[in-house]
Amino acid sequence: MRTSVSRGATVSSSAVREVVIIGTGFAGIGMASALKDAGHSDFLMLERADELGGTWRDNVYPGVSPDVPSPLYSFERRPNPRWSRLFAPGQEILGYLRDCAKEAGLMQHIVFGCEARSMIWDGESSLWVIRHTSGIIHARNLVLACGRLTEPRIPDIPGLGSFDGPLVHTAKWDAPELTGRTVALVGTGASAVQVLPHLATRADRVVVFQRSAPYVLPRNDRELTREERQALADPNGATPQPWHDFFEQAESVHPQRLGRGTEQHRAAIRHLSSIVLEPELRRKLTPRYALGCKRVTFSDDYLSQFLLPHVELENSALSQVSGRTLTGASGHRYLADTIVCATGFETFRPSYADSVIGAAGRSLAEHWRPGLSTYASTVVSGFPNMYVLDGPHSGLSHNSAIFMIETQINYVRQAIEYGIRHDARSLEVAPEAEIAYTALIEEMAQGSVWLTPSCRSWYLDEQNHRLSLIWPGTARAFRELFGSFDPKPFMSGSTRIQELPRLASRSR
């Protein structure tokens, strides 16, 4: 039986695929490209939407853009000489992903409109049984390229769900009418910093609810020069020099070495002081935690919005909603016609985790209930032949996520090839390897800005207060440790596992 889908690939319920990839964002497209480049063609990509792109397909709010320079926010071996600006708008990022997929010949491997509803490991056949929208498919290897920024987080605020007006999240933007309206913006993270100038341009009044002030550094956005574009068009397939330049610049400000008194902290305070001259407003917009605790934001026009007469800063979190009356934790009340939530994503409880059932009949959600844990930020004990991209302990607070994703992709490709070469029915990381890796992460995080008393960050698991979403070391250190696949941690009692805690010192 074959089931046709809108375009791209078709699903055969009787076939066994070597690899099935869930998702078509940067992680999914990158994984498929790596397999294709290495000569593998027996893979399928399942995409629940009708278009590829992941985060960049779904996030279309005004001002959306990466917070690292475009030449760095791309695959190392697929530079883009067509970037228009230093920080390309979101639609350009999406266009780049489409081009990568087409140039790599991936469209024929993608099944659109196909949601994976359950993924169950069958120990007898050593296959993943994937039930999807149109039927069942079997795979020797399962790659979860679902990402972390997929399920919008709507804050649990009394009365918010019954707000008497439009309620939108930046990740589900539907272009609400703003003219003549009073708009409440909830949150002051990266998406809020990007969307506020748009709201202020169109709304009659904007009230920004701020739980904590963000560090804002100048973005210094500009058009790329002709010379920079030429450097990105290197025909030899080498990583272009602009990529190296921006990578080294980002690595140099690794948060492990940051805090009050650092050059970045001084630069952020100078930027604030040069724009906001009124002492009380400047005080409210000054962060009260160490720089690096949260992702630093970059903007040339966020802070200046608070100088406009129709933009008001409520220096407390939104605590209650009744009809159209919004009350801050300070007790101040405001009438609003529209609420825009720039409140991030459900990163600690991935929606796909309930649907993945491992070797012991236990779901990934159950495995992660005490806290997110992996080995090499990529594999999970009890889930053979399964790989998680851009999941726990794989994010960065200072550099490009794409670099980390590509490091994981190389690890996964080599693991799959190892299994093929050795005719291994399954590869499952040893439980002690996962425990040791979790200990390594915790050891590396000691003394960092993330564990300071003043740090309340989405990087920290609210349940156990562990650093669970990001890799605490440099991007380069992660690649040095996990840039190639090592089978030893997949064997109980491996010396490699015992050595893991001692690797912390070289992972800073």
VEXZABA-785439 format. One record per residue (C-alpha): residue number from 1; residue in three letters; x, y, z. Coordinates in steps of 0.1 Angstrom, whole numbers. Example, Ala and Ser with C-alpha at 12.3 -4.5 7.8 and 13.67 -1.06 7.14 Angstrom:
2
num	residuo	X	Y	Z
1	Ala	123	-45	78
2	Ser	137	-11	71
# end
This chain:
508
num	residuo	X	Y	Z
1	Met	0	0	0
2	Arg	13	35	-9
3	Thr	-1	67	3
4	Ser	4	99	-18
5	Val	9	131	0
6	Ser	6	167	-14
7	Arg	40	167	-29
8	Gly	75	153	-23
9	Ala	78	117	-12
10	Thr	53	89	-8
11	Val	50	65	21
12	Ser	51	28	17
13	Ser	37	10	47
14	Ser	55	-22	38
15	Ala	90	-7	33
16	Val	117	-5	60
17	Arg	137	27	59
18	Glu	172	30	71
19	Val	165	64	86
20	Val	133	84	93
21	Ile	138	120	102
22	Ile	110	139	120
23	Gly	110	176	111
24	Thr	123	198	83
25	Gly	139	228	101
26	Phe	177	234	102
27	Ala	182	201	121
28	Gly	161	180	97
29	Ile	174	196	65
30	Gly	210	194	78
31	Met	207	157	88
32	Ala	192	148	54
33	Ser	218	168	35
34	Ala	246	150	55
35	Leu	232	116	46
36	Lys	228	125	10
37	Asp	263	140	8
38	Ala	277	107	22
39	Gly	259	86	-4
40	His	229	75	16
41	Ser	195	77	0
42	Asp	173	53	20
43	Phe	158	79	43
44	Leu	125	97	47
45	Met	115	130	63
46	Leu	81	134	79
47	Glu	68	170	81
48	Arg	34	177	98
49	Ala	31	211	80
50	Asp	26	217	43
51	Glu	60	235	40
52	Leu	95	229	53
53	Gly	113	254	76
54	Gly	105	246	112
55	Thr	110	276	135
56	Trp	115	299	105
57	Arg	83	287	88
58	Asp	62	292	120
59	Asn	77	325	133
60	Val	66	353	110
61	Tyr	60	381	135
62	Pro	73	415	123
63	Gly	111	420	130
64	Val	118	382	134
65	Ser	155	376	127
66	Pro	184	355	141
67	Asp	204	370	169
68	Val	237	360	154
69	Pro	251	373	121
70	Ser	236	357	90
71	Pro	270	344	76
72	Leu	273	324	109
73	Tyr	236	314	110
74	Ser	240	290	81
75	Phe	255	256	73
76	Glu	293	257	72
77	Arg	296	241	38
78	Arg	266	258	23
79	Pro	273	295	26
80	Asn	248	320	12
81	Pro	261	348	-9
82	Arg	226	362	-12
83	Trp	222	375	24
84	Ser	209	410	21
85	Arg	219	421	56
86	Leu	242	413	85
87	Phe	211	401	104
88	Ala	188	387	77
89	Pro	150	389	81
90	Gly	132	356	89
91	Gln	118	352	53
92	Glu	154	351	40
93	Ile	163	324	65
94	Leu	133	304	53
95	Gly	143	310	17
96	Tyr	178	298	25
97	Leu	165	265	40
98	Arg	143	260	9
99	Asp	173	265	-14
100	Cys	194	241	7
101	Ala	167	214	4
102	Lys	163	218	-33
103	Glu	200	220	-41
104	Ala	206	188	-20
105	Gly	178	170	-38
106	Leu	158	165	-6
107	Met	123	174	-18
108	Gln	117	139	-30
109	His	125	126	5
110	Ile	100	148	23
111	Val	64	137	32
112	Phe	44	169	38
113	Gly	12	170	59
114	Cys	24	138	77
115	Glu	25	140	115
116	Ala	42	112	135
117	Arg	17	103	161
118	Ser	36	75	178
119	Met	71	61	176
120	Ile	75	28	193
121	Trp	106	6	195
122	Asp	100	-30	186
123	Gly	127	-51	203
124	Glu	119	-83	183
125	Ser	126	-67	149
126	Ser	149	-39	162
127	Leu	129	-14	143
128	Trp	110	18	151
129	Val	73	15	143
130	Ile	61	50	134
131	Arg	24	56	132
132	His	17	87	112
133	Thr	-13	105	97
134	Ser	-16	81	68
135	Gly	-5	48	82
136	Ile	26	30	95
137	Ile	63	30	85
138	His	92	11	100
139	Ala	127	25	104
140	Arg	160	11	117
141	Asn	170	46	129
142	Leu	149	74	142
143	Val	161	110	142
144	Leu	141	135	162
145	Ala	147	169	145
146	Cys	117	185	161
147	Gly	137	213	177
148	Arg	131	231	210
149	Leu	112	262	198
150	Thr	80	246	185
151	Glu	53	248	211
152	Pro	45	283	222
153	Arg	44	289	260
154	Ile	13	307	271
155	Pro	19	318	307
156	Asp	-4	305	334
157	Ile	-19	338	344
158	Pro	-54	339	360
159	Gly	-80	351	335
160	Leu	-56	352	305
161	Gly	-76	325	287
162	Ser	-108	345	290
163	Phe	-93	379	279
164	Asp	-120	399	261
165	Gly	-100	406	230
166	Pro	-74	392	206
167	Leu	-47	372	223
168	Val	-17	363	201
169	His	17	347	206
170	Thr	46	359	185
171	Ala	52	322	174
172	Lys	16	321	161
173	Trp	14	355	146
174	Asp	-18	363	127
175	Ala	-14	400	120
176	Pro	-38	414	146
177	Glu	-53	448	139
178	Leu	-33	474	159
179	Thr	-44	507	146
180	Gly	-63	527	172
181	Arg	-57	499	198
182	Thr	-40	497	232
183	Val	-17	467	230
184	Ala	-1	449	260
185	Leu	32	432	253
186	Val	40	404	278
187	Gly	77	396	280
188	Thr	110	412	273
189	Gly	130	384	257
190	Ala	144	382	222
191	Ser	111	381	203
192	Ala	97	410	224
193	Val	128	431	216
194	Gln	122	425	179
195	Val	85	430	178
196	Leu	81	461	200
197	Pro	92	486	173
198	His	64	473	150
199	Leu	38	475	177
200	Ala	48	510	187
201	Thr	46	522	151
202	Arg	10	510	147
203	Ala	-8	510	180
204	Asp	-22	540	198
205	Arg	-7	528	230
206	Val	17	500	241
207	Val	22	487	276
208	Val	52	464	281
209	Phe	50	441	311
210	Gln	86	434	322
211	Arg	94	408	348
212	Ser	131	414	343
213	Ala	150	438	321
214	Pro	171	423	292
215	Tyr	206	431	284
216	Val	205	449	251
217	Leu	236	454	230
218	Pro	237	474	198
219	Arg	229	453	168
220	Asn	247	475	143
221	Asp	227	459	115
222	Arg	236	469	79
223	Glu	236	457	44
224	Leu	264	432	36
225	Thr	291	446	14
226	Arg	299	433	-21
227	Glu	332	420	-8
228	Glu	315	401	20
229	Arg	290	385	-4
230	Gln	319	375	-27
231	Ala	337	359	2
232	Leu	305	339	9
233	Ala	304	326	-27
234	Asp	336	306	-24
235	Pro	334	280	-51
236	Asn	358	256	-35
237	Gly	333	243	-8
238	Ala	355	256	20
239	Thr	340	274	50
240	Pro	342	311	41
241	Gln	363	335	61
242	Pro	334	357	73
243	Trp	320	325	90
244	His	353	320	108
245	Asp	355	357	118
246	Phe	320	358	133
247	Phe	325	324	150
248	Glu	357	335	168
249	Gln	340	367	179
250	Ala	311	348	194
251	Glu	333	323	211
252	Ser	353	351	227
253	Val	323	362	248
254	His	314	327	262
255	Pro	292	334	292
256	Gln	313	312	315
257	Arg	338	341	316
258	Leu	312	368	318
259	Gly	295	387	346
260	Arg	294	422	359
261	Gly	324	443	350
262	Thr	331	425	317
263	Glu	334	444	285
264	Gln	300	432	272
265	His	284	443	304
266	Arg	299	477	301
267	Ala	289	479	265
268	Ala	253	471	274
269	Ile	252	497	301
270	Arg	268	523	278
271	His	242	515	251
272	Leu	213	520	276
273	Ser	228	552	291
274	Ser	233	567	256
275	Ile	196	563	248
276	Val	177	565	281
277	Leu	188	597	299
278	Glu	160	599	325
279	Pro	174	582	356
280	Glu	142	564	368
281	Leu	134	549	334
282	Arg	171	539	330
283	Arg	170	522	364
284	Lys	139	502	354
285	Leu	156	491	322
286	Thr	189	481	339
287	Pro	192	443	344
288	Arg	196	430	379
289	Tyr	213	397	371
290	Ala	247	388	357
291	Leu	252	392	320
292	Gly	251	358	303
293	Cys	224	343	326
294	Lys	199	348	298
295	Arg	205	351	261
296	Val	218	386	254
297	Thr	196	406	230
298	Phe	207	428	202
299	Ser	187	458	189
300	Asp	193	493	176
301	Asp	158	505	182
302	Tyr	142	486	212
303	Leu	153	509	240
304	Ser	143	541	222
305	Gln	107	529	220
306	Phe	104	536	257
307	Leu	111	573	250
308	Leu	79	575	229
309	Pro	49	591	248
310	His	25	563	239
311	Val	49	534	251
312	Glu	47	526	288
313	Leu	69	503	308
314	Glu	52	483	335
315	Asn	81	472	356
316	Ser	65	440	368
317	Ala	50	408	354
318	Leu	14	405	343
319	Ser	-4	388	372
320	Gln	-41	389	365
321	Val	-65	395	336
322	Ser	-102	403	341
323	Gly	-122	412	309
324	Arg	-99	438	294
325	Thr	-83	449	326
326	Leu	-47	438	331
327	Thr	-31	439	365
328	Gly	7	438	370
329	Ala	24	423	400
330	Ser	29	459	412
331	Gly	-9	463	415
332	His	-10	488	386
333	Arg	-40	483	362
334	Tyr	-43	489	325
335	Leu	-71	486	299
336	Ala	-60	467	268
337	Asp	-76	458	235
338	Thr	-50	433	224
339	Ile	-24	411	242
340	Val	8	400	225
341	Cys	26	372	244
342	Ala	63	371	237
343	Thr	68	344	263
344	Gly	89	318	246
345	Phe	83	281	242
346	Glu	76	249	262
347	Thr	112	238	261
348	Phe	114	214	291
349	Arg	84	192	282
350	Pro	87	186	245
351	Ser	54	176	229
352	Tyr	69	147	210
353	Ala	83	130	242
354	Asp	49	115	250
355	Ser	48	98	216
356	Val	82	81	218
357	Ile	82	47	235
358	Gly	115	30	242
359	Ala	128	-5	248
360	Ala	112	-9	282
361	Gly	78	3	271
362	Arg	86	36	288
363	Ser	79	69	271
364	Leu	106	95	266
365	Ala	84	119	286
366	Glu	86	95	316
367	His	123	91	312
368	Trp	127	129	312
369	Arg	102	135	340
370	Pro	129	139	367
371	Gly	148	162	343
372	Leu	162	163	308
373	Ser	191	140	303
374	Thr	211	126	274
375	Tyr	246	114	264
376	Ala	265	137	241
377	Ser	233	159	240
378	Thr	221	135	213
379	Val	213	99	225
380	Val	192	86	254
381	Ser	196	54	274
382	Gly	167	30	268
383	Phe	160	44	233
384	Pro	180	24	208
385	Asn	189	38	174
386	Met	172	71	183
387	Tyr	189	104	181
388	Val	177	138	193
389	Leu	189	170	175
390	Asp	188	204	190
391	Gly	174	190	223
392	Pro	187	189	259
393	His	221	203	266
394	Ser	227	213	229
395	Gly	218	250	229
396	Leu	242	279	233
397	Ser	238	312	249
398	His	266	329	230
399	Asn	271	314	196
400	Ser	252	299	166
401	Ala	228	270	172
402	Ile	236	258	137
403	Phe	272	249	147
404	Met	260	227	175
405	Ile	233	211	152
406	Glu	260	203	126
407	Thr	282	187	152
408	Gln	254	165	163
409	Ile	246	156	127
410	Asn	281	144	121
411	Tyr	279	123	152
412	Val	246	108	142
413	Arg	257	101	106
414	Gln	288	83	119
415	Ala	267	63	144
416	Ile	243	52	117
417	Glu	273	42	94
418	Tyr	289	23	123
419	Gly	257	3	128
420	Ile	256	-5	90
421	Arg	293	-15	89
422	His	290	-38	119
423	Asp	256	-51	110
424	Ala	244	-40	145
425	Arg	207	-45	151
426	Ser	207	-17	176
427	Leu	229	9	193
428	Glu	219	19	228
429	Val	240	42	250
430	Ala	248	27	284
431	Pro	228	41	314
432	Glu	260	50	332
433	Ala	272	70	302
434	Glu	241	92	305
435	Ile	245	95	342
436	Ala	282	105	338
437	Tyr	273	130	311
438	Thr	247	146	333
439	Ala	274	149	360
440	Leu	298	164	335
441	Ile	272	191	326
442	Glu	266	199	363
443	Glu	303	201	370
444	Met	309	224	341
445	Ala	280	247	352
446	Gln	295	252	387
447	Gly	306	288	392
448	Ser	288	299	360
449	Val	265	329	357
450	Trp	235	305	353
451	Leu	238	292	388
452	Thr	241	326	405
453	Pro	212	334	429
454	Ser	200	363	408
455	Cys	196	342	376
456	Arg	161	332	366
457	Ser	166	318	332
458	Trp	146	295	308
459	Tyr	179	276	305
460	Leu	172	262	340
461	Asp	146	235	346
462	Glu	120	250	369
463	Gln	115	215	385
464	Asn	150	206	395
465	His	169	239	389
466	Arg	194	221	367
467	Leu	210	236	337
468	Ser	192	215	311
469	Leu	188	232	278
470	Ile	223	245	269
471	Trp	258	232	267
472	Pro	278	251	294
473	Gly	311	251	275
474	Thr	323	267	243
475	Ala	310	255	210
476	Arg	345	245	200
477	Ala	348	223	231
478	Phe	316	204	222
479	Arg	329	197	187
480	Glu	362	185	202
481	Leu	344	160	224
482	Phe	316	149	202
483	Gly	326	158	166
484	Ser	330	121	158
485	Phe	312	90	170
486	Asp	328	68	197
487	Pro	311	34	203
488	Lys	326	29	237
489	Pro	298	47	257
490	Phe	274	22	241
491	Met	292	-5	260
492	Ser	286	-10	298
493	Gly	317	-3	319
494	Ser	335	16	292
495	Thr	366	35	302
496	Arg	354	64	281
497	Ile	324	67	305
498	Gln	347	67	335
499	Glu	368	95	319
500	Leu	339	118	313
501	Pro	340	138	345
502	Arg	377	146	339
503	Leu	368	161	305
504	Ala	351	190	322
505	Ser	383	210	325
506	Arg	389	210	287
507	Ser	353	218	279
508	Arg	352	253	293
# end
